[in-house]
Amino acid sequence: MPKFTITLRKAEAMDAMGIVVPEKIVAGFGQGKRPKVTVTLNGYTYRSTVAVMGGKFMLPLAKVQIGRASCRE
């Protein structure tokens, strides 16, 4: 299972946050550009799908997930 360290980033023009996923990680899944993944953030686990936003591979991060993972906005 691939692991990598992240820094949460808030979208400049939106009330949204996301996780940038390195291209080599996405390619390693062998499921195309939108692989289904399981994310663990500070011990909190949720399921999601990688999306391409602004030319980057991203995982969306909802406010509820931020709170449950005890992350700061």
Contact map, one row per residue, 1 for C-alpha under 8 A:
1110000000000000000000000000000000000000000000000000000000000000000000000
1111000000000000000000001000000000000000000000000000000000000000000000000
1111100000000000000000000000000000000000000000000000000000000000000000000
0111110000000000000000000000000000000000000000000000000000000000000000000
0011111000000000000000000000000000000000000000000000000000000000000000000
0001111100000000001100000000000000000000000000000000000000000000000000000
0000111110000000001000000000000000000000000000000000000000000000000000000
0000011111000000111000000000000000000000000000000000000000000000000000001
0000001111100000111000000000000000000000000000000000000000000000000000000
0000000111110111110000000000000000000000000000000000000000000000000000001
0000000011111111110000000000000000000000000000000000000000000000000000000
0000000001111110000000000000000000000000000000000000000000000000000000000
0000000000111110000000000000000000000000000000000000000000000000000000000
0000000001111111000000000000000000000000000000000000000000000000000000000
0000000001111111100000000000000000000000000000000000000000000000000000000
0000000001100111110000000000000000000000000000000000000000011100000000000
0000000111100011111000000000000000000000000000000000000000011100000000001
0000000111100001111100000000000000000000000000000000000001111000000000000
0000011110000000111110000000000000000000000000000000000001111000000000000
0000010000000000011111000000000000000000000000000000000111100000000000000
0000000000000000001111101100000000000000000000000100000111100000000000000
0000000000000000000111111100000000000000000000000000000010000000000000000
0000000000000000000011111110000000000000000000000000000010000000000000000
0000000000000000000001111111000000000000000000000000000000000000000000000
0100000000000000000011111111100000000000000000000000000000000000000000000
0000000000000000000011111111111110100000000000000000000010000000000000000
0000000000000000000000111111111110000000000000000000000000000000000000000
0000000000000000000000011111110000000000000000000000000000000000000000000
0000000000000000000000001111111100100000000000000000000000000000000000000
0000000000000000000000000111111100000000000000000000000000000000000000000
0000000000000000000000000110111111100000000000000000000000000000000000000
0000000000000000000000000110111111100000000000000000000000000000000000000
0000000000000000000000000110001111100000000000000111000010000000000000000
0000000000000000000000000000001111110000000000001111000000000000000000000
0000000000000000000000000100101111111000000000001100000000000000000000000
0000000000000000000000000000000001111100000000111100000000000000000000000
0000000000000000000000000000000000111110000000111100000000000000000000000
0000000000000000000000000000000000011111000011110000000000000000000000000
0000000000000000000000000000000000001111100011110000000000000000000000000
0000000000000000000000000000000000000111111111000000000000000000000000000
0000000000000000000000000000000000000011111110000000000000000000000010000
0000000000000000000000000000000000000001111100000000000000000000000011100
0000000000000000000000000000000000000001111110000000000000000000000010000
0000000000000000000000000000000000000001111111000000000000000000000110000
0000000000000000000000000000000000000111101111100000000000000000000000000
0000000000000000000000000000000000000111000111110000000000000000000000000
0000000000000000000000000000000000011110000011111000000000000000000000000
0000000000000000000000000000000000011110000001111100000000110000000000000
0000000000000000000000000000000001111000000000111110000000100000000000000
0000000000000000000010000000000011111000000000011111000011110000000000000
0000000000000000000000000000000011000000000000001111100011100000000000000
0000000000000000000000000000000011000000000000000111111111000000000000000
0000000000000000000000000000000000000000000000000011111111000000000000000
0000000000000000000000000000000000000000000000000001111100000000000000000
0000000000000000000000000000000000000000000000000001111110000000000000000
0000000000000000000110000000000000000000000000000001111111000000000000000
0000000000000000000111100100000010000000000000000111101111100000000000000
0000000000000000011110000000000000000000000000000111100111110000000000000
0000000000000000011110000000000000000000000000011110000011111000000000000
0000000000000001111000000000000000000000000000010100000001111100000000000
0000000000000001111000000000000000000000000000000000000000111110110000000
0000000000000001100000000000000000000000000000000000000000011111110000000
0000000000000000000000000000000000000000000000000000000000001111111000000
0000000000000000000000000000000000000000000000000000000000000111111100000
0000000000000000000000000000000000000000000000000000000000001111111110000
0000000000000000000000000000000000000000000000000000000000001111111111111
0000000000000000000000000000000000000000000000000000000000000011111111110
0000000000000000000000000000000000000000000100000000000000000001111111100
0000000000000000000000000000000000000000111100000000000000000000111111100
0000000000000000000000000000000000000000010000000000000000000000011111110
0000000000000000000000000000000000000000010000000000000000000000011111111
0000000000000000000000000000000000000000000000000000000000000000011001111
0000000101000000100000000000000000000000000000000000000000000000010000111
